[in-house]
């Protein structure tokens, strides 16, 4: 049964976009590592939104595929993003 307070896919994608932009804004290096857990913590801390990590992971995975981000070989899927490419990311 789906929770009425959960955002739809489009709204979730926009939230993930905002979280990625915030992560990159606060990052010092030229590369940021994206994971569903990082995005989830940004959403919780800054927007007080609690979304299941697996839903965030699916959106993050589709964004990574669409933008051909390098996937790191870890148990939890993580993607490597150049800070310079944040503004040109395709989310839809």
Buried (B, 14 or more C-beta within 10 A) or exposed (E): EEEEEEEEEEEBBBBBBBBBBBBBEEBEEEEBBBBBEBBBBBBEEEEEBEBEBEBBBBBBBBBBEEBEBEEEEEEEBBBEBEBEEBEEBEBE
